[in-house]
Amino acid sequence: MYVTVADLIAEWNKEAALTQNILDALTDESLRQQVYPEGRTLGRIAWHFVTNVPDYLNEFGLATERVPDSDVIPSAKEIAQTFKKISRDAAKAIEEQWTDDDLKIIRNAFGRQESNASIFMGLIKHIVHHRGQVTVLMRQAGLNIPAVYGPSKEGWMQMGVKPPV
């Protein structure tokens, strides 16, 4: 759990950088990759978690500029650029608007009483969850997967190691 704003921002920045690497590897063609025929596309999933960040922060008391979510999915480049901006804005908003004591404030979050620190950890987990979905769809779309918490298949191969099965 986060005890200081500095700890929270450090974790946010680490996870945002990993997510940025994934989003930077997307192509416009890959955005059409679907989970299943009636399911969401890779582009819909990525755009959902990107546009959700400012909404989430605003819901829990941090003022940030919203990104309108629409049914029209922007280009891969725009998704990546938007995430870069909103992740920087999120870190800045937290640093400027919360103190260490604000992390302890209890709020109603999705029907549960949780501290701001727990709520923010939930936002990170939400992004990580969708980032995992995106990487599976990237693989199905034939893209190389950047390393996240360890080497991807391509990373193992670059190291001269046979990728684990």
LUMGUMI-829697 format. One line per field, with one value per residue: residue in three letters; chain; residue number from 1; x, y, z of N, C-alpha, C in turn. Coordinates in steps of 0.1 Angstrom, whole numbers. Example, Ala and Ser with C-alpha at 12.3 -4.5 7.8 and 13.67 -1.06 7.14 Angstrom:
2
rest c(ALA/SER)
kette c(A/A)
nr c(1/2)
n.X c(132/128)
n.Y c(-57/-22)
n.Z c(78/71)
ca.X c(123/137)
ca.Y c(-45/-11)
ca.Z c(78/71)
c.X c(132/129)
c.Y c(-33/0)
c.Z c(78/79)
REM end
This chain:
165
rest c(MET/TYR/VAL/THR/VAL/ALA/ASP/LEU/ILE/ALA/GLU/TRP/ASN/LYS/GLU/ALA/ALA/LEU/THR/GLN/ASN/ILE/LEU/ASP/ALA/LEU/THR/ASP/GLU/SER/LEU/ARG/GLN/GLN/VAL/TYR/PRO/GLU/GLY/ARG/THR/LEU/GLY/ARG/ILE/ALA/TRP/HIS/PHE/VAL/THR/ASN/VAL/PRO/ASP/TYR/LEU/ASN/GLU/PHE/GLY/LEU/ALA/THR/GLU/ARG/VAL/PRO/ASP/SER/ASP/VAL/ILE/PRO/SER/ALA/LYS/GLU/ILE/ALA/GLN/THR/PHE/LYS/LYS/ILE/SER/ARG/ASP/ALA/ALA/LYS/ALA/ILE/GLU/GLU/GLN/TRP/THR/ASP/ASP/ASP/LEU/LYS/ILE/ILE/ARG/ASN/ALA/PHE/GLY/ARG/GLN/GLU/SER/ASN/ALA/SER/ILE/PHE/MET/GLY/LEU/ILE/LYS/HIS/ILE/VAL/HIS/HIS/ARG/GLY/GLN/VAL/THR/VAL/LEU/MET/ARG/GLN/ALA/GLY/LEU/ASN/ILE/PRO/ALA/VAL/TYR/GLY/PRO/SER/LYS/GLU/GLY/TRP/MET/GLN/MET/GLY/VAL/LYS/PRO/PRO/VAL)
kette c(A/A/A/A/A/A/A/A/A/A/A/A/A/A/A/A/A/A/A/A/A/A/A/A/A/A/A/A/A/A/A/A/A/A/A/A/A/A/A/A/A/A/A/A/A/A/A/A/A/A/A/A/A/A/A/A/A/A/A/A/A/A/A/A/A/A/A/A/A/A/A/A/A/A/A/A/A/A/A/A/A/A/A/A/A/A/A/A/A/A/A/A/A/A/A/A/A/A/A/A/A/A/A/A/A/A/A/A/A/A/A/A/A/A/A/A/A/A/A/A/A/A/A/A/A/A/A/A/A/A/A/A/A/A/A/A/A/A/A/A/A/A/A/A/A/A/A/A/A/A/A/A/A/A/A/A/A/A/A/A/A/A/A/A/A)
nr c(1/2/3/4/5/6/7/8/9/10/11/12/13/14/15/16/17/18/19/20/21/22/23/24/25/26/27/28/29/30/31/32/33/34/35/36/37/38/39/40/41/42/43/44/45/46/47/48/49/50/51/52/53/54/55/56/57/58/59/60/61/62/63/64/65/66/67/68/69/70/71/72/73/74/75/76/77/78/79/80/81/82/83/84/85/86/87/88/89/90/91/92/93/94/95/96/97/98/99/100/101/102/103/104/105/106/107/108/109/110/111/112/113/114/115/116/117/118/119/120/121/122/123/124/125/126/127/128/129/130/131/132/133/134/135/136/137/138/139/140/141/142/143/144/145/146/147/148/149/150/151/152/153/154/155/156/157/158/159/160/161/162/163/164/165)
n.X c(8/4/21/31/28/49/57/34/34/58/53/31/44/62/45/31/51/57/32/31/51/39/16/29/38/16/-3/-22/-37/-37/-55/-79/-81/-100/-114/-133/-157/-180/-170/-151/-127/-91/-84/-106/-105/-79/-84/-105/-92/-74/-89/-103/-87/-85/-113/-116/-98/-110/-134/-126/-117/-95/-85/-84/-78/-104/-108/-126/-145/-154/-173/-158/-127/-95/-64/-36/-13/-24/-37/-15/-2/-21/-23/3/2/-20/-10/12/-2/-17/2/12/-12/-17/6/4/-21/-27/-17/4/-13/-38/-39/-49/-76/-109/-132/-163/-161/-171/-191/-178/-160/-131/-96/-80/-55/-59/-79/-65/-46/-63/-69/-44/-43/-64/-56/-34/-47/-61/-40/-28/-48/-46/-20/-22/-40/-24/-4/-20/-26/-2/19/50/58/65/87/74/71/92/112/96/86/100/120/134/144/161/181/193/182/161/127/106/81)
n.Y c(-12/23/47/72/101/103/76/65/80/71/44/47/60/40/19/32/37/11/4/24/15/-8/4/20/1/-7/-10/6/-13/-35/-26/-35/-61/-86/-99/-120/-128/-111/-95/-70/-49/-48/-21/-8/-17/-7/21/25/21/41/65/63/69/98/102/85/96/122/114/107/129/143/169/167/170/159/132/128/99/80/62/60/49/62/66/43/57/81/70/61/86/100/86/90/117/118/102/116/139/128/121/146/159/144/149/176/180/162/153/134/127/128/103/86/92/81/68/63/38/23/10/2/10/27/36/65/58/30/31/43/24/5/17/15/-13/-18/-8/-25/-49/-46/-40/-65/-79/-66/-72/-100/-98/-84/-103/-121/-106/-106/-90/-79/-83/-60/-62/-67/-74/-90/-107/-109/-133/-124/-110/-129/-144/-125/-124/-148/-170/-199/-193/-198/-224)
n.Z c(0/-6/12/11/-11/-28/-31/-43/-68/-79/-83/-101/-123/-130/-139/-158/-177/-186/-197/-217/-234/-245/-257/-276/-294/-309/-339/-365/-379/-361/-342/-348/-341/-326/-296/-297/-322/-316/-297/-279/-295/-298/-300/-289/-262/-254/-258/-240/-214/-215/-218/-195/-173/-166/-159/-138/-119/-116/-105/-79/-67/-78/-99/-133/-168/-188/-212/-240/-244/-271/-296/-318/-325/-321/-340/-337/-330/-319/-297/-281/-278/-264/-240/-230/-224/-206/-185/-176/-168/-147/-128/-122/-112/-89/-74/-70/-58/-37/-4/17/38/26/13/31/34/35/12/-6/-29/-56/-42/-20/10/9/11/-3/-12/-17/-36/-57/-62/-72/-97/-110/-111/-127/-152/-156/-158/-182/-199/-201/-215/-239/-247/-253/-275/-292/-298/-311/-333/-346/-338/-323/-289/-264/-236/-203/-174/-175/-200/-232/-257/-280/-267/-252/-274/-286/-267/-272/-261/-259/-261/-232/-231)
ca.X c(0/11/21/35/25/61/56/23/38/69/46/24/53/68/35/28/61/54/20/34/58/29/8/38/40/4/-4/-36/-43/-39/-66/-92/-81/-111/-114/-141/-165/-189/-163/-144/-114/-79/-85/-117/-99/-69/-90/-112/-84/-67/-99/-109/-79/-90/-126/-114/-92/-120/-144/-121/-113/-84/-89/-76/-86/-111/-106/-139/-145/-164/-173/-147/-114/-85/-53/-27/-4/-31/-40/-3/1/-31/-19/15/-3/-28/-2/20/-11/-22/12/12/-24/-15/17/0/-34/-28/-6/5/-25/-49/-39/-56/-90/-118/-143/-171/-156/-177/-199/-169/-153/-116/-87/-75/-44/-64/-86/-55/-40/-73/-67/-33/-46/-74/-47/-26/-56/-64/-27/-26/-57/-40/-8/-27/-45/-12/2/-29/-25/11/29/60/53/76/88/67/77/102/112/86/92/110/131/142/152/172/191/198/176/149/116/99/68)
ca.Y c(0/35/55/86/105/100/61/63/85/62/32/51/62/27/12/40/35/-3/5/32/7/-16/12/25/-10/-9/-5/8/-26/-43/-21/-42/-75/-89/-110/-130/-121/-101/-89/-57/-49/-43/-6/-4/-20/3/34/25/23/54/76/61/75/111/100/78/106/132/108/105/142/149/176/165/172/146/128/122/86/79/49/61/46/70/58/38/68/90/63/62/100/104/79/97/130/117/96/127/148/122/122/160/161/137/156/190/181/153/151/120/124/125/89/79/95/70/72/52/35/12/3/-2/21/24/48/71/49/18/34/46/11/-1/22/8/-27/-18/-6/-37/-60/-43/-42/-80/-83/-60/-80/-112/-95/-80/-116/-127/-97/-108/-79/-82/-78/-54/-68/-60/-78/-99/-108/-115/-143/-118/-106/-142/-147/-115/-128/-161/-181/-204/-189/-209/-228)
ca.Z c(0/-6/24/7/-24/-36/-34/-53/-81/-84/-89/-113/-134/-135/-146/-170/-187/-191/-205/-228/-243/-252/-266/-287/-303/-316/-353/-368/-383/-349/-333/-352/-336/-317/-286/-303/-332/-311/-286/-281/-303/-291/-300/-279/-249/-252/-257/-228/-202/-216/-215/-181/-162/-160/-153/-125/-110/-112/-96/-66/-61/-84/-111/-144/-180/-193/-226/-243/-250/-282/-303/-329/-320/-328/-345/-327/-326/-310/-284/-274/-274/-254/-228/-225/-218/-193/-174/-170/-161/-135/-118/-118/-103/-75/-67/-67/-51/-26/5/23/46/17/9/41/34/31/3/-12/-42/-62/-32/-8/17/6/12/-16/-17/-22/-48/-68/-65/-81/-110/-116/-114/-139/-164/-158/-163/-197/-206/-203/-226/-251/-252/-259/-288/-300/-302/-321/-345/-352/-333/-313/-276/-256/-223/-193/-161/-179/-214/-240/-266/-288/-258/-250/-286/-287/-257/-276/-253/-265/-252/-225/-238)
c.X c(9/10/24/30/37/61/46/28/49/63/38/33/59/58/31/38/60/42/23/42/49/21/16/40/27/5/-19/-44/-46/-51/-79/-92/-92/-108/-121/-150/-174/-182/-156/-131/-103/-80/-95/-111/-89/-75/-98/-103/-77/-77/-104/-100/-83/-104/-125/-108/-102/-130/-139/-114/-101/-88/-79/-85/-91/-107/-119/-138/-156/-163/-163/-134/-103/-74/-44/-18/-11/-34/-27/0/-8/-27/-6/11/-10/-20/6/10/-16/-11/13/0/-22/-5/12/-12/-35/-15/-6/-8/-37/-50/-47/-71/-98/-129/-151/-166/-162/-184/-191/-163/-138/-109/-84/-64/-49/-71/-76/-48/-50/-72/-55/-36/-56/-66/-39/-34/-58/-51/-25/-35/-51/-28/-12/-32/-34/-6/-7/-29/-11/22/39/56/65/76/80/73/88/102/100/93/103/123/140/151/163/184/198/193/163/137/109/85/57)
c.Y c(12/43/70/88/101/85/59/68/76/50/35/53/49/20/19/38/21/-2/13/24/-2/-8/17/14/-13/-4/-2/-5/-35/-39/-29/-56/-76/-100/-122/-122/-109/-92/-76/-60/-45/-28/-1/-6/-9/17/36/28/36/65/75/67/88/110/95/89/117/126/108/118/148/156/174/167/159/144/122/108/85/65/49/60/54/60/53/48/77/83/64/76/105/98/87/110/127/110/107/136/142/123/136/163/156/145/170/190/172/154/137/117/122/111/81/82/84/75/60/50/22/3/-1/11/18/38/53/62/36/20/36/33/3/4/16/-6/-28/-17/-19/-48/-58/-44/-56/-84/-78/-68/-93/-109/-90/-93/-122/-119/-98/-97/-85/-76/-72/-61/-60/-63/-88/-100/-114/-126/-136/-114/-118/-145/-138/-118/-142/-172/-186/-200/-200/-211/-226)
c.Z c(0/7/21/-8/-34/-40/-45/-67/-87/-90/-101/-125/-139/-144/-159/-181/-194/-201/-218/-239/-251/-262/-278/-297/-311/-330/-355/-371/-370/-341/-336/-347/-325/-307/-292/-313/-327/-300/-290/-289/-294/-290/-290/-265/-245/-249/-244/-216/-203/-212/-201/-170/-157/-154/-139/-115/-106/-103/-81/-61/-67/-97/-122/-157/-185/-208/-230/-249/-260/-288/-314/-322/-328/-333/-333/-321/-316/-297/-275/-269/-263/-240/-222/-218/-205/-182/-168/-162/-147/-124/-113/-108/-89/-67/-62/-58/-39/-17/10/31/38/12/19/41/28/23/-1/-26/-47/-52/-20/-2/16/8/-2/-21/-23/-35/-60/-72/-74/-95/-117/-120/-126/-152/-166/-163/-178/-205/-210/-215/-239/-256/-258/-273/-297/-306/-313/-334/-351/-348/-324/-300/-268/-242/-213/-180/-163/-194/-221/-249/-274/-279/-255/-262/-289/-278/-261/-268/-259/-255/-245/-232/-228)
REM end
